[in-house]
């Protein structure tokens, strides 16, 4: 076994002590185990997204978003997401099997005095969201398995069909099978704790004959911190359009 020589001062005498090589360089922490250790009900993680999209030649749009995932006994139990498109803002709240939407085009179609639309089945991410959800152990495990690790970075690719099989976040969106072949390239950046600090995803999709190249850059902070996602004030909620 190779040995590393370390200087140690003992009783005022400078001595040479042999230290096993594995002690000098600790093995990388397992990200999935690190994630599961933070998954306590009432706790979660906060994230920010920077999204850009273009036609392959020019950037055509961008938006910023911020949100929170809250854990329950069986994984992500709730999430909230605020999306800013310049002067327009949209919000989404999902708690269990109930979803709430606000802002954007809804501002002009909801009854007077109502600012939230309630839906059954939970809210879903929109088409510009970060589709890869590192707050799900099954998703993170798939990304680690399919990717190649170099230091604190994991790089790989995964199809939408493969994501549907492991991710409740993606499965809930109800994306049609015609998009199953979309391949998402990703780079995970891990912190010293083994938890995900950053996730950059890019993919190409053709809609109505138009090419869209999408890049989502997400940052994650406060893994395991206490969070509380609540439903909107009932007086502001409706299940109907104007």
VMD Tcl script that draws the C-alpha trace (Angstrom):
set ca {
  {0.00 0.00 0.00}
  {1.32 3.46 -0.86}
  {1.95 5.71 2.12}
  {1.95 9.46 2.52}
  {4.52 11.06 4.83}
  {3.00 13.64 7.20}
  {4.86 15.90 9.61}
  {3.69 15.59 13.23}
  {4.97 17.48 16.28}
  {4.85 15.36 19.46}
  {6.35 16.33 22.83}
  {8.34 19.09 21.18}
  {10.03 16.68 18.75}
  {9.45 16.83 15.01}
  {8.67 13.27 13.88}
  {7.82 11.53 10.61}
  {4.66 9.42 10.74}
  {3.38 7.17 7.97}
  {-0.29 7.83 7.12}
  {-2.33 5.47 4.87}
  {-3.01 7.05 1.48}
  {-6.78 6.56 1.82}
  {-6.78 8.67 4.98}
  {-5.11 11.56 3.19}
  {-7.75 11.62 0.44}
  {-11.26 10.85 1.66}
  {-13.54 9.06 -0.79}
  {-16.19 11.24 -2.52}
  {-19.50 11.26 -0.68}
  {-22.46 9.51 -2.30}
  {-24.89 12.24 -3.51}
  {-28.00 10.04 -3.17}
  {-27.21 9.15 0.44}
  {-26.42 12.80 1.17}
  {-29.78 13.82 -0.32}
  {-31.77 11.24 1.67}
  {-30.14 12.49 4.88}
  {-31.75 15.92 4.33}
  {-35.24 14.62 3.51}
  {-37.10 15.36 6.71}
  {-40.79 16.42 6.56}
  {-41.07 20.19 6.84}
  {-37.58 20.69 5.43}
  {-36.40 21.18 1.87}
  {-34.22 23.16 -0.48}
  {-34.39 26.48 -2.32}
  {-33.40 26.96 -5.94}
  {-33.03 29.57 -8.67}
  {-33.27 29.00 -12.42}
  {-31.91 31.03 -15.31}
  {-33.52 29.95 -18.57}
  {-32.57 30.97 -22.11}
  {-33.86 29.75 -25.44}
  {-33.12 30.47 -29.08}
  {-33.38 29.20 -32.63}
  {-29.80 27.99 -32.97}
  {-28.58 31.34 -34.25}
  {-29.90 33.98 -31.88}
  {-31.18 34.04 -28.31}
  {-34.92 34.63 -28.48}
  {-36.00 34.71 -24.85}
  {-34.97 34.44 -21.24}
  {-36.49 34.25 -17.82}
  {-35.47 33.98 -14.19}
  {-37.21 31.82 -11.62}
  {-36.91 30.97 -7.96}
  {-38.62 28.35 -5.88}
  {-38.64 25.84 -3.06}
  {-39.10 22.09 -2.72}
  {-40.58 20.83 0.56}
  {-40.09 17.23 1.64}
  {-42.71 14.94 3.10}
  {-42.50 11.34 4.29}
  {-42.16 9.99 0.73}
  {-40.12 12.61 -1.08}
  {-41.12 16.01 -2.45}
  {-44.53 16.82 -0.97}
  {-44.88 20.41 -2.17}
  {-43.19 23.03 -4.29}
  {-43.57 26.68 -5.20}
  {-42.17 28.48 -8.21}
  {-42.12 32.16 -9.21}
  {-41.22 32.92 -12.83}
  {-40.29 36.38 -14.14}
  {-40.52 37.17 -17.86}
  {-39.42 40.79 -17.85}
  {-42.57 42.72 -16.86}
  {-44.69 39.58 -16.47}
  {-44.74 37.26 -13.46}
  {-46.29 33.84 -12.96}
  {-46.54 31.79 -9.78}
  {-47.20 28.10 -9.17}
  {-47.87 26.31 -5.88}
  {-48.33 22.56 -5.60}
  {-49.30 20.83 -2.35}
  {-49.95 17.11 -2.58}
  {-52.60 16.59 -5.24}
  {-53.71 20.22 -5.39}
  {-52.20 22.90 -7.61}
  {-52.55 26.69 -7.76}
  {-51.64 29.04 -10.62}
  {-51.45 32.82 -10.66}
  {-50.32 35.65 -12.93}
  {-49.52 35.74 -16.62}
  {-52.49 35.17 -18.92}
  {-54.67 34.26 -15.93}
  {-54.83 37.89 -14.83}
  {-57.31 38.65 -17.57}
  {-59.52 35.56 -17.34}
  {-60.21 34.98 -13.64}
  {-63.32 36.36 -11.86}
  {-63.02 39.76 -10.21}
  {-61.18 39.58 -6.88}
  {-59.69 36.15 -7.62}
  {-55.97 35.83 -8.31}
  {-55.41 32.06 -8.05}
  {-56.77 29.18 -10.14}
  {-57.06 25.88 -8.28}
  {-56.61 22.57 -10.06}
  {-56.82 18.89 -9.15}
  {-53.79 16.65 -9.52}
  {-51.13 19.05 -8.34}
  {-49.34 21.74 -10.30}
  {-46.86 20.92 -13.04}
  {-43.69 22.65 -14.26}
  {-44.03 24.57 -17.52}
  {-42.08 23.79 -20.68}
  {-39.18 26.06 -19.68}
  {-38.67 24.62 -16.20}
  {-35.68 22.59 -15.02}
  {-36.88 19.12 -15.97}
  {-34.17 17.30 -14.04}
  {-35.07 17.34 -10.37}
  {-32.10 16.56 -8.08}
  {-34.41 16.67 -5.04}
  {-35.77 13.25 -6.10}
  {-33.51 10.34 -5.04}
  {-34.57 8.18 -8.00}
  {-33.82 10.97 -10.47}
  {-30.49 11.81 -8.86}
  {-29.52 8.12 -8.86}
  {-30.30 7.88 -12.59}
  {-28.23 10.99 -13.35}
  {-25.29 9.64 -11.37}
  {-25.54 6.24 -13.10}
  {-25.76 7.65 -16.62}
  {-23.17 10.38 -16.11}
  {-19.40 10.35 -15.88}
  {-17.90 11.80 -12.71}
  {-14.75 13.89 -12.66}
  {-14.00 15.50 -9.31}
  {-17.13 17.38 -8.22}
  {-18.74 17.38 -11.69}
  {-21.01 14.76 -13.27}
  {-21.69 15.06 -17.00}
  {-24.10 13.00 -19.07}
  {-27.36 12.87 -21.00}
  {-30.81 11.35 -20.46}
  {-33.96 11.11 -22.59}
  {-37.37 12.36 -21.59}
  {-38.66 8.78 -21.74}
  {-36.00 7.69 -19.26}
  {-36.90 10.61 -16.99}
  {-40.58 9.68 -16.98}
  {-39.65 6.29 -15.55}
  {-37.82 7.71 -12.53}
  {-39.20 11.21 -11.91}
  {-42.60 12.07 -10.44}
  {-41.79 15.72 -11.29}
  {-41.66 14.87 -15.00}
  {-44.36 12.18 -15.04}
  {-46.87 14.65 -13.54}
  {-46.37 17.02 -16.48}
  {-48.13 14.58 -18.81}
  {-45.81 15.22 -21.76}
  {-46.87 13.31 -24.88}
  {-44.95 10.28 -26.14}
  {-43.97 12.20 -29.28}
  {-41.39 13.99 -27.13}
  {-39.93 10.86 -25.51}
  {-36.83 11.00 -27.70}
  {-35.71 14.43 -26.51}
  {-32.21 14.07 -25.08}
  {-31.15 16.37 -22.27}
  {-27.47 16.98 -21.68}
  {-26.56 17.85 -18.11}
  {-23.74 18.79 -15.79}
  {-24.19 18.34 -12.04}
  {-21.86 20.20 -9.69}
  {-21.52 18.67 -6.23}
  {-20.52 20.38 -3.01}
  {-18.16 18.95 -0.39}
  {-21.21 17.45 1.36}
  {-22.10 15.46 -1.76}
  {-25.24 17.56 -2.32}
  {-26.01 19.21 -5.65}
  {-25.04 22.89 -5.79}
  {-25.67 23.48 -9.47}
  {-27.38 21.75 -12.40}
  {-27.03 22.93 -15.98}
  {-29.28 21.30 -18.59}
  {-29.61 21.86 -22.33}
  {-31.85 20.29 -24.97}
  {-33.35 20.93 -28.40}
  {-37.03 20.67 -29.24}
  {-39.01 21.33 -32.42}
  {-42.50 22.76 -32.01}
  {-44.74 23.82 -34.91}
  {-41.78 23.41 -37.23}
  {-39.62 25.79 -35.21}
  {-36.37 24.84 -33.52}
  {-35.87 25.76 -29.87}
  {-32.55 25.32 -28.11}
  {-33.14 25.57 -24.37}
  {-30.62 25.96 -21.55}
  {-31.55 25.92 -17.86}
  {-28.97 26.81 -15.21}
  {-30.15 26.00 -11.67}
  {-28.52 26.70 -8.29}
  {-29.53 24.93 -5.05}
  {-29.02 26.27 -1.52}
  {-30.05 25.41 2.02}
  {-30.48 21.65 1.67}
  {-32.33 20.39 4.76}
  {-33.42 23.83 5.95}
  {-36.90 24.34 7.38}
  {-39.39 25.47 4.74}
  {-43.14 26.02 4.76}
  {-45.22 26.08 1.59}
  {-48.81 27.15 2.16}
  {-51.89 27.37 -0.01}
  {-53.08 30.85 -1.05}
  {-55.74 32.69 0.96}
  {-59.02 30.85 0.12}
  {-60.72 34.18 -0.60}
  {-58.39 34.69 -3.57}
  {-58.88 31.22 -5.07}
  {-61.29 30.05 -7.75}
  {-61.80 26.92 -9.83}
  {-63.53 28.79 -12.67}
  {-62.68 31.27 -15.39}
  {-64.52 34.54 -15.81}
}
mol new
graphics top color blue
foreach p $ca { graphics top sphere $p radius 0.5 }
foreach p [lrange $ca 0 end-1] q [lrange $ca 1 end] { graphics top cylinder $p $q radius 0.2 }
display resetview
